[in-house]
Amino acid sequence: MLCVEAPSVAQGYALCMPSSFSGGADGGPAVHASFDRVPCPHVGTLGACRIPGQGTFWYYQDGSSTPADISTRCASLRGTYVPP
């Protein structure tokens, strides 16, 4: 699971629009998104990746990733890793 703290309400809303993700019947796993004006919960996170101008992307435990995986992914995106 992923939660994004976007830099603006408009960006947060845009991230939840169907055109910003794929998946479903023939495109892989179904993706469900919702928008709320509250910070992401930090309980159960593996950490976050803060990317300037795009927001802070919080990753949650799902059994397939570790905090080190998130840190590495964040470095490849030129972001700043935020520990849980």
N, C-alpha and C positions, 0 to 999 in steps of 0.2 A: 504494500500500500504506500501511497505517496500523498503528501499534503504540501501545498505550495502557499507560501506567504508572499503574495505579489506586491510590488511596489505601489500599485494603485488599484482602486476598485475596478476600473475599466479593464486593466490587464488581468486581474483575477477572474472577472466575468468572462473575458475572451478565452481564457484557458479552459473554461468549462463548456464552451460551445462545441457541438459535434464536429465541426470542421477542423478542430485543433487536435483530434486524436482519431485513431482508426481501430478497428477490431470488430468482432462480431461474427456473423454467419460465415463469411468467407475470408475474413481478414485477421483471423487469430482470435485470441480470447476477447470476450466482450469487455468493454471499458465503460465504467459508470463514473460520472463526475457530478459534483454539486458545488455550489458556491455559498460561502458564508462570510460574514464580516468579523470573524474572530480569529485570533492567532491559532496556529496548529497546536494540538496537544503534544507534549514532549514525552509522555509516558510511553515506554515500549519502543522508543526510537533507536535506530542504529547511528544516528547523527544526521546532519544536514549539509547541503552544499549551497553556499551563498554565492550567487552569480550576479555581479553588478548589473543593474538595469533590468534584470529578469526576475529576481526574487530569491527567496530561500526555500529550497526543496528538502523537506523532511522525509526520511525513509524509515519505514517501520519493519519490525521483525516479521519475517515470513518463512524462516527456515532455510532460505536459499542464499542469503547474503550475510556478511559480517560487517562490523564497523570499518575494518581494513578495506573491504571491497568498496564501501561508499567513499572512503577517503581517496582511494585510487581513481574511482570514477570521477570524483570531484576535481582532482588534479588534472585529469585529461580534458576536463571542460574549462580549465583555467579559473576554477572557482576556489573559494576558501572553505575548507572542511570545518564544520561546527560539531564538536563531540556531543554525544548524548548527555 
